[in-house]
Amino acid sequence: MNVYAIKAIYKFEMARTWRTLFQSIVSPVISTSLYFVVFGAAIGSRIDEVEGVSYGAFIVPGLIMLSLLTQSLSNASFGIYFPRFTGTIYEVLSAPVSYVEIVLGYVGAAATKSVMLGLIILATAGLFVPLEIAHPLWMLAFMVLTAVTFSLFGFILGIWAESFEQLQIVPLLIVMPLAFLGGTFYSINMLPEFWQTVTLFNPVVYLISGFRWAFYEISDVHVAVSVGMAGVFLVVCLAIVWWMFKTGYRLKA
């Protein structure tokens, strides 16, 4: 294992975060804070509690997960797409660095940035609503698992995309709608029975439900199912990344 190569890629990607601090950290925190203000005032005044938890506190895990998903995708996809766009990816591929080390460097940096952002948003949420975390270790573990999984997904997206427009298709047209319809601002138990069944086909439901359980011990689906679904998605992403490097898909052309 070439630790120096992993560190070099990791430090380069992390350095980009500090160069674009407003875009990487400040902007997502401000956007999430606006969600607290708008939804807390508009909906929180009409909904006192959801399953025994105040509405303002109830939406905190969903908003953190929403930021975690979108930032993991964007950080990892741009991190690998830009070297492809400029042609510098060939320098990395021709260096004595294995595919595993490349993935660890890029995905590790993207996941680190996402977890940092999630923790900052969590601290910011504490300024708006009183928070209780029933299982802090599970909360952190679920946050890391989600960040790594969606960073891998973003890595796949960055290799697949052939333009900046394609880079935005999946996050904007697929992931964001799934996140909003996945229980970010409500419990799926509040839906009619038919739509509860339909919602269970949304994979984001399991992520948000499991993450919310770590806070308040309430969930729309069993926490073991949530962890299992996240694990399955992680394995699928790893298999796709392995196939891409094995075949050179859009890397060696």
C-alpha positions as CSV (number, residue, x, y, z in Angstrom):
1,M,0.0,0.0,0.0
2,N,1.5,3.3,-1.2
3,V,0.6,5.5,1.8
4,Y,2.4,8.5,0.4
5,A,0.4,8.4,-2.8
6,I,-2.9,8.3,-0.8
7,K,-1.8,11.2,1.3
8,A,-0.8,13.2,-1.7
9,I,-4.2,12.8,-3.4
10,Y,-6.0,13.3,-0.1
11,K,-4.1,16.5,0.8
12,F,-4.6,17.9,-2.7
13,E,-8.3,17.4,-2.6
14,M,-8.6,18.8,1.0
15,A,-6.6,21.8,0.0
16,R,-9.2,22.6,-2.7
17,T,-11.8,22.9,0.1
18,W,-9.8,25.6,1.9
19,R,-9.3,27.5,-1.4
20,T,-13.1,27.5,-2.0
21,L,-14.2,27.8,1.6
22,F,-17.3,29.8,0.9
23,Q,-18.6,27.4,-1.7
24,S,-17.6,24.2,0.1
25,I,-18.6,25.0,3.7
26,V,-20.2,28.4,4.2
27,S,-22.8,28.2,1.4
28,P,-24.3,24.8,2.4
29,V,-24.5,25.8,6.0
30,I,-26.3,29.0,5.1
31,S,-28.7,27.1,2.8
32,T,-29.5,24.6,5.6
33,S,-30.0,27.4,8.1
34,L,-32.6,28.9,5.8
35,Y,-34.4,25.5,5.7
36,F,-34.6,25.7,9.5
37,V,-35.9,29.3,9.5
38,V,-38.4,28.8,6.6
39,F,-39.8,25.3,7.5
40,G,-39.6,26.0,11.2
41,A,-41.7,29.1,10.9
42,A,-44.0,28.0,8.1
43,I,-44.7,24.4,9.1
44,G,-43.4,24.2,12.7
45,S,-46.1,26.7,13.7
46,R,-48.8,24.3,12.4
47,I,-47.2,21.0,13.5
48,D,-46.2,20.9,17.2
49,E,-44.8,17.4,17.3
50,V,-44.0,14.4,15.1
51,E,-44.0,11.1,17.1
52,G,-43.3,12.9,20.3
53,V,-40.5,15.1,18.9
54,S,-40.9,18.9,18.2
55,Y,-41.0,19.5,14.5
56,G,-38.0,21.7,14.4
57,A,-35.9,19.0,16.1
58,F,-37.5,16.3,13.9
59,I,-36.2,17.7,10.6
60,V,-32.6,18.1,11.8
61,P,-31.5,14.6,10.9
62,G,-33.2,14.9,7.5
63,L,-31.5,18.2,6.7
64,I,-28.1,16.9,7.8
65,M,-28.6,13.8,5.6
66,L,-29.8,16.0,2.7
67,S,-26.6,18.0,2.8
68,L,-24.5,14.9,3.4
69,L,-25.9,13.2,0.2
70,T,-25.6,16.2,-2.1
71,Q,-22.1,17.3,-0.9
72,S,-20.7,13.8,-1.0
73,L,-21.9,13.5,-4.6
74,S,-20.6,16.9,-5.7
75,N,-17.3,16.7,-3.9
76,A,-16.4,13.2,-5.2
77,S,-17.8,13.7,-8.8
78,F,-16.0,17.0,-9.3
79,G,-12.8,15.7,-7.7
80,I,-12.4,13.0,-10.3
81,Y,-14.1,14.7,-13.3
82,F,-11.9,17.8,-13.3
83,P,-8.6,15.8,-13.7
84,R,-10.3,14.0,-16.6
85,F,-11.4,17.3,-18.1
86,T,-7.9,18.8,-17.9
87,G,-6.1,15.5,-18.8
88,T,-4.1,15.4,-15.6
89,I,-5.8,12.1,-14.7
90,Y,-3.3,10.3,-17.1
91,E,-0.5,11.4,-14.9
92,V,-2.1,9.7,-11.9
93,L,-2.9,6.6,-13.9
94,S,0.6,6.3,-15.2
95,A,2.2,6.8,-11.7
96,P,3.1,3.8,-9.6
97,V,-0.3,4.1,-7.8
98,S,-2.8,1.3,-7.6
99,Y,-6.5,1.8,-8.3
100,V,-7.3,1.1,-4.7
101,E,-5.0,3.9,-3.6
102,I,-6.5,6.3,-6.1
103,V,-10.0,5.6,-4.8
104,L,-9.0,5.8,-1.2
105,G,-7.4,9.3,-1.8
106,Y,-10.3,10.8,-3.8
107,V,-13.2,9.2,-1.9
108,G,-11.6,9.6,1.5
109,A,-11.2,13.3,0.9
110,A,-14.7,13.7,-0.4
111,A,-16.2,11.8,2.6
112,T,-14.1,13.7,5.1
113,K,-15.4,17.1,3.7
114,S,-18.9,15.8,3.8
115,V,-18.7,14.6,7.4
116,M,-17.1,17.9,8.5
117,L,-19.9,19.7,6.9
118,G,-22.5,17.5,8.5
119,L,-21.0,18.1,12.0
120,I,-20.9,21.9,11.4
121,I,-24.6,21.8,10.3
122,L,-25.4,19.7,13.4
123,A,-23.7,22.4,15.6
124,T,-25.6,25.1,13.7
125,A,-28.9,23.3,14.3
126,G,-28.3,23.4,18.0
127,L,-28.6,27.2,17.8
128,F,-32.1,26.9,16.4
129,V,-33.6,23.9,18.3
130,P,-32.7,21.9,21.4
131,L,-31.1,18.6,20.3
132,E,-30.8,15.2,21.9
133,I,-28.7,12.5,20.4
134,A,-29.6,9.1,21.9
135,H,-26.8,7.2,20.2
136,P,-23.9,9.5,19.3
137,L,-21.6,6.7,18.1
138,W,-24.3,5.2,15.9
139,M,-25.0,8.7,14.6
140,L,-21.4,9.3,13.7
141,A,-21.0,5.8,12.2
142,F,-24.1,6.2,10.1
143,M,-22.9,9.6,8.9
144,V,-19.5,8.1,7.9
145,L,-21.1,5.1,6.2
146,T,-23.4,7.4,4.2
147,A,-20.6,9.8,3.3
148,V,-18.3,7.0,2.0
149,T,-21.1,5.3,0.1
150,F,-22.3,8.5,-1.7
151,S,-18.7,9.6,-2.3
152,L,-18.2,6.4,-4.1
153,F,-21.4,7.0,-6.0
154,G,-20.1,10.5,-6.9
155,F,-16.8,9.0,-8.0
156,I,-18.7,6.8,-10.4
157,L,-20.7,9.8,-11.6
158,G,-17.5,11.8,-12.2
159,I,-16.0,9.0,-14.3
160,W,-19.3,8.5,-16.3
161,A,-20.0,12.2,-17.0
162,E,-18.7,13.6,-20.3
163,S,-19.6,17.2,-19.5
164,F,-20.3,19.5,-16.6
165,E,-24.0,19.3,-17.6
166,Q,-24.0,15.6,-17.1
167,L,-22.3,16.0,-13.8
168,Q,-25.3,17.8,-12.5
169,I,-28.0,15.6,-13.9
170,V,-28.1,12.9,-11.3
171,P,-27.8,15.2,-8.2
172,L,-30.4,17.7,-9.4
173,L,-32.9,15.4,-11.1
174,I,-32.6,12.2,-9.1
175,V,-30.9,12.6,-5.7
176,M,-32.5,15.9,-4.6
177,P,-36.1,14.8,-5.4
178,L,-35.5,11.4,-3.7
179,A,-34.2,13.2,-0.6
180,F,-37.1,15.6,-0.4
181,L,-39.6,12.7,-0.9
182,G,-37.6,10.4,1.5
183,G,-38.9,11.8,4.8
184,T,-36.6,14.8,5.2
185,F,-39.4,17.0,6.4
186,Y,-42.0,14.4,7.5
187,S,-42.5,10.9,8.7
188,I,-43.8,8.5,6.0
189,N,-46.3,7.3,8.6
190,M,-48.1,10.5,8.0
191,L,-48.8,9.5,4.4
192,P,-51.8,7.4,3.2
193,E,-51.1,3.6,3.2
194,F,-50.7,3.4,-0.5
195,W,-48.0,6.1,-0.6
196,Q,-46.3,4.6,2.4
197,T,-45.7,1.5,0.3
198,V,-44.6,3.4,-2.7
199,T,-42.1,5.5,-0.6
200,L,-40.4,2.3,0.6
201,F,-39.0,1.9,-2.9
202,N,-37.1,5.2,-2.3
203,P,-33.6,4.2,-1.0
204,V,-33.1,7.6,0.7
205,V,-35.9,6.7,3.1
206,Y,-33.8,4.1,4.8
207,L,-30.8,6.4,5.2
208,I,-32.8,9.2,6.8
209,S,-34.9,6.8,8.9
210,G,-31.7,5.1,10.3
211,F,-30.0,8.5,10.9
212,R,-33.1,9.9,12.7
213,W,-33.2,6.8,14.9
214,A,-29.7,7.6,16.2
215,F,-31.1,10.9,17.4
216,Y,-34.5,10.1,18.8
217,E,-34.9,6.3,18.6
218,I,-37.8,6.8,16.2
219,S,-37.7,5.5,12.7
220,D,-40.0,4.7,9.7
221,V,-38.3,1.4,9.1
222,H,-36.2,-0.8,11.4
223,V,-32.7,0.4,11.9
224,A,-31.2,-2.9,10.9
225,V,-32.9,-2.6,7.5
226,S,-31.5,0.9,7.2
227,V,-28.0,-0.3,7.9
228,G,-28.5,-3.3,5.6
229,M,-29.7,-1.1,2.7
230,A,-26.7,1.3,3.1
231,G,-24.4,-1.7,3.1
232,V,-25.9,-3.1,0.0
233,F,-25.5,0.3,-1.8
234,L,-21.9,0.5,-0.7
235,V,-21.1,-3.0,-2.1
236,V,-22.8,-2.1,-5.4
237,C,-20.8,1.1,-5.7
238,L,-17.5,-0.8,-4.9
239,A,-18.3,-3.4,-7.6
240,I,-19.0,-0.7,-10.2
241,V,-15.8,1.2,-9.3
242,W,-13.8,-2.1,-9.6
243,W,-15.4,-2.8,-13.0
244,M,-14.6,0.8,-14.2
245,F,-10.9,0.5,-13.4
246,K,-10.7,-3.1,-14.6
247,T,-12.1,-2.2,-18.0
248,G,-10.7,1.4,-18.2
249,Y,-14.2,2.7,-18.7
250,R,-13.8,6.4,-19.8
251,L,-10.4,6.5,-18.1
252,K,-8.0,5.2,-20.7
253,A,-9.8,6.5,-23.8
